[in-house]
Amino acid sequence: MSPVEHSEDPEPSERFPAGLLFVPVRSGPTGCTARFFRTPLGGRTAVGFTSAAKLTATLGTDQASIRLSEPALRALAAPLGVTALTIDPQFSAPSADRTAATARERENSWRRWHPQHVGALRVTGAAAVVACLNLLIG
């Protein structure tokens, strides 16, 4: 059997520096932190863009970013167990609508129940227990 020769390797084994990248960040209590994303298979990955236009096209105009070199981004992600780096991803899932989720959570929260409703549930539960005891006692 002769070995198959490929003119192009789909995944080169050597990493080539990408230069300065636009890295998406989010603000936190101690400043800004890099955002990490998920691959289609669920693995965590750091993301960098080679231009601000590509970052805006993928993540929107409201996305903040910082400039980092590829080795700096890898060093930042390594302590968190993130070893994959995706450069210029073309697709991203739409951001979650947090306002609608927060409104649903408030509507369904047990803390928002009226005290009379909670009292009615307690009385109903107590009545059920008494009815079961009456059946057992006879």
Contacts in CASP RR format, 6 or more apart in sequence:
PFRMAT RR
TARGET T0000
AUTHOR 0000-0000-0000
METHOD contacts of the structure
MODEL  1
MSPVEHSEDPEPSERFPAGLLFVPVRSGPTGCTARFFRTPLGGRTAVGFT
SAAKLTATLGTDQASIRLSEPALRALAAPLGVTALTIDPQFSAPSADRTA
ATARERENSWRRWHPQHVGALRVTGAAAVVACLNLLIG
15 70 0 8 1.000
17 69 0 8 1.000
17 70 0 8 1.000
17 71 0 8 1.000
18 48 0 8 1.000
18 50 0 8 1.000
18 70 0 8 1.000
18 87 0 8 1.000
19 50 0 8 1.000
19 69 0 8 1.000
19 70 0 8 1.000
20 67 0 8 1.000
20 68 0 8 1.000
20 69 0 8 1.000
21 48 0 8 1.000
21 49 0 8 1.000
21 50 0 8 1.000
21 67 0 8 1.000
21 68 0 8 1.000
21 69 0 8 1.000
21 70 0 8 1.000
21 73 0 8 1.000
21 87 0 8 1.000
22 48 0 8 1.000
22 49 0 8 1.000
22 50 0 8 1.000
22 51 0 8 1.000
22 52 0 8 1.000
22 54 0 8 1.000
22 55 0 8 1.000
22 65 0 8 1.000
22 66 0 8 1.000
22 67 0 8 1.000
23 34 0 8 1.000
23 35 0 8 1.000
23 46 0 8 1.000
23 47 0 8 1.000
23 48 0 8 1.000
23 49 0 8 1.000
23 65 0 8 1.000
23 66 0 8 1.000
23 67 0 8 1.000
23 68 0 8 1.000
23 73 0 8 1.000
24 34 0 8 1.000
24 35 0 8 1.000
24 47 0 8 1.000
24 48 0 8 1.000
24 49 0 8 1.000
24 55 0 8 1.000
24 59 0 8 1.000
24 63 0 8 1.000
24 64 0 8 1.000
24 65 0 8 1.000
25 32 0 8 1.000
25 33 0 8 1.000
25 34 0 8 1.000
25 35 0 8 1.000
25 64 0 8 1.000
25 65 0 8 1.000
25 66 0 8 1.000
26 32 0 8 1.000
26 33 0 8 1.000
26 35 0 8 1.000
26 64 0 8 1.000
27 64 0 8 1.000
32 64 0 8 1.000
32 66 0 8 1.000
34 46 0 8 1.000
34 66 0 8 1.000
34 68 0 8 1.000
34 73 0 8 1.000
34 76 0 8 1.000
34 77 0 8 1.000
35 47 0 8 1.000
36 44 0 8 1.000
36 45 0 8 1.000
36 46 0 8 1.000
36 47 0 8 1.000
36 77 0 8 1.000
36 80 0 8 1.000
36 82 0 8 1.000
37 44 0 8 1.000
37 45 0 8 1.000
37 46 0 8 1.000
37 47 0 8 1.000
37 86 0 8 1.000
37 89 0 8 1.000
37 92 0 8 1.000
38 44 0 8 1.000
38 45 0 8 1.000
39 45 0 8 1.000
39 84 0 8 1.000
39 86 0 8 1.000
43 84 0 8 1.000
44 80 0 8 1.000
44 81 0 8 1.000
44 82 0 8 1.000
44 84 0 8 1.000
45 82 0 8 1.000
45 84 0 8 1.000
45 85 0 8 1.000
45 86 0 8 1.000
46 73 0 8 1.000
46 74 0 8 1.000
46 76 0 8 1.000
46 77 0 8 1.000
46 82 0 8 1.000
46 84 0 8 1.000
46 85 0 8 1.000
46 86 0 8 1.000
47 85 0 8 1.000
47 86 0 8 1.000
47 87 0 8 1.000
47 89 0 8 1.000
48 55 0 8 1.000
48 73 0 8 1.000
48 85 0 8 1.000
48 86 0 8 1.000
48 87 0 8 1.000
48 88 0 8 1.000
49 55 0 8 1.000
49 58 0 8 1.000
49 65 0 8 1.000
49 87 0 8 1.000
49 88 0 8 1.000
50 87 0 8 1.000
50 88 0 8 1.000
52 65 0 8 1.000
54 88 0 8 1.000
55 63 0 8 1.000
55 65 0 8 1.000
56 63 0 8 1.000
58 89 0 8 1.000
58 90 0 8 1.000
58 91 0 8 1.000
58 92 0 8 1.000
59 92 0 8 1.000
68 76 0 8 1.000
70 85 0 8 1.000
70 87 0 8 1.000
73 85 0 8 1.000
74 83 0 8 1.000
74 85 0 8 1.000
77 83 0 8 1.000
77 85 0 8 1.000
106 112 0 8 1.000
END
